Amino acid sequence: MAAEIEQRKSWADDVLLLIGASGVGKSTVAALQASLLGCCIIDLDQRFTEQFGHGQDAS
């Protein structure tokens, strides 16, 4: 259990979360940051659409 916690902690040290209202530029900032830092992007809106077949309501 301790090894699992340490593994999660080390992974979490490398995560950058962008949180904000719809349309404020999170995806744009994420792409720029990924380019600068040499990392990947996980877009939860895209994952949601892939899993459920439709986008989130913007209302």
Backbone as numpy.savetxt, mean C-alpha at the origin, in Angstrom:
# Nx Ny Nz CAx CAy CAz Cx Cy Cz
7.00 -18.49 18.33 6.18 -17.30 18.33 7.05 -16.04 18.33
8.10 -16.03 19.11 8.98 -14.85 19.17 9.63 -14.59 17.82
10.02 -15.66 17.12 10.63 -15.49 15.80 9.64 -14.88 14.81
8.38 -15.30 14.91 7.34 -14.76 14.03 7.13 -13.27 14.30
7.12 -12.90 15.56 6.96 -11.48 15.92 8.14 -10.67 15.40
9.35 -11.18 15.57 10.53 -10.47 15.07 10.48 -10.34 13.55
10.03 -11.40 12.86 9.93 -11.35 11.40 8.92 -10.28 10.99
7.79 -10.21 11.65 6.79 -9.19 11.34 7.33 -7.79 11.61
8.05 -7.63 12.71 8.59 -6.32 13.05 9.60 -5.87 12.00
10.46 -6.77 11.53 11.46 -6.37 10.54 10.79 -6.01 9.22
9.71 -6.72 8.84 8.99 -6.40 7.61 8.30 -5.06 7.77
7.71 -4.82 8.92 6.98 -3.57 9.15 7.90 -2.36 9.13
9.17 -2.54 9.43 10.11 -1.43 9.38 10.30 -0.90 7.96
9.97 -1.71 6.96 10.18 -1.34 5.56 8.89 -0.92 4.85
7.84 -0.65 5.59 6.54 -0.33 4.99 6.27 1.16 5.11
5.82 1.74 4.02 5.38 3.13 4.00 3.91 3.12 3.58
3.04 3.58 4.45 1.61 3.62 4.15 1.21 5.03 3.78
0.43 5.14 2.72 -0.14 6.43 2.33 -1.65 6.33 2.54
-2.16 7.17 3.41 -3.58 7.15 3.75 -4.15 8.54 3.51
-5.30 8.59 2.86 -5.92 9.88 2.63 -7.22 9.74 1.85
-7.89 10.83 1.70 -9.16 10.86 0.98 -8.96 10.54 -0.49
-10.02 10.12 -1.13 -10.00 9.81 -2.55 -9.64 11.04 -3.37
-8.74 10.85 -4.33 -8.40 11.93 -5.26 -7.35 12.91 -4.80
-6.66 12.64 -3.70 -5.67 13.60 -3.20 -4.25 13.34 -3.72
-4.05 12.25 -4.47 -2.74 12.00 -5.07 -1.92 10.90 -4.43
-2.54 10.02 -3.66 -1.79 8.94 -3.00 -1.08 8.06 -4.01
-1.74 7.69 -5.10 -1.13 6.83 -6.11 0.04 7.51 -6.79
-0.09 8.80 -7.05 1.00 9.57 -7.66 2.20 9.63 -6.73
1.97 9.94 -5.47 3.05 9.99 -4.49 3.68 8.61 -4.31
2.85 7.57 -4.28 3.37 6.20 -4.13 4.30 5.84 -5.28
3.92 6.19 -6.50 4.76 5.89 -7.66 6.09 6.63 -7.58
6.06 7.88 -7.17 7.30 8.66 -7.03 8.18 8.08 -5.93
7.59 7.75 -4.79 8.36 7.18 -3.68 8.96 5.83 -4.06
8.18 4.99 -4.73 8.69 3.68 -5.15 9.86 3.84 -6.09
9.77 4.80 -6.99 10.87 5.06 -7.92 12.12 5.53 -7.18
11.95 6.43 -6.24 13.09 6.96 -5.49 13.71 5.92 -4.55
12.86 5.10 -3.93 13.34 4.14 -2.94 13.65 2.76 -3.53
13.26 2.54 -4.78 13.50 1.25 -5.41 12.67 0.13 -4.80
11.42 0.43 -4.51 10.56 -0.59 -3.90 9.28 -0.75 -4.73
8.43 -1.65 -4.29 7.19 -1.91 -5.02 6.01 -1.21 -4.36
4.91 -1.16 -5.09 3.67 -0.55 -4.61 2.61 -1.64 -4.49
1.88 -1.65 -3.41 0.70 -2.50 -3.27 -0.49 -1.57 -3.19
-1.29 -1.55 -4.25 -2.45 -0.66 -4.33 -3.67 -1.43 -3.85
-4.20 -1.08 -2.69 -5.32 -1.82 -2.13 -6.60 -1.62 -2.93
-6.78 -0.48 -3.59 -7.94 -0.30 -4.47 -7.89 -1.32 -5.61
-6.71 -1.52 -6.17 -6.55 -2.49 -7.26 -6.80 -3.90 -6.74
-6.27 -4.24 -5.57 -6.50 -5.56 -4.98 -7.99 -5.79 -4.72
-8.68 -4.77 -4.22 -10.11 -4.86 -3.95 -10.87 -5.16 -5.24
-10.54 -4.43 -6.31 -11.19 -4.63 -7.60 -10.92 -6.02 -8.14
-9.68 -6.49 -8.02 -9.33 -7.84 -8.49 -10.12 -8.90 -7.74
-10.29 -8.73 -6.45 -10.96 -9.74 -5.64 -12.47 -9.71 -5.80
-13.06 -8.51 -5.84 -14.51 -8.40 -5.82 -15.11 -7.98 -7.16
-14.29 -7.60 -8.12 -14.76 -7.33 -9.46 -15.37 -5.97 -9.69
-15.25 -5.07 -8.74 -15.76 -3.71 -8.93 -15.01 -2.78 -7.99
-15.02 -1.51 -8.32 -14.31 -0.53 -7.51 -15.12 -0.07 -6.32
-14.45 0.63 -5.42 -15.13 1.21 -4.27 -15.91 2.43 -4.71
-17.02 2.69 -4.04 -17.78 3.92 -4.28 -16.99 5.10 -3.76
-16.93 6.16 -4.54 -16.21 7.36 -4.12 -17.09 8.30 -3.30
-18.35 7.94 -3.10 -19.27 8.84 -2.39 -19.11 8.82 -0.91
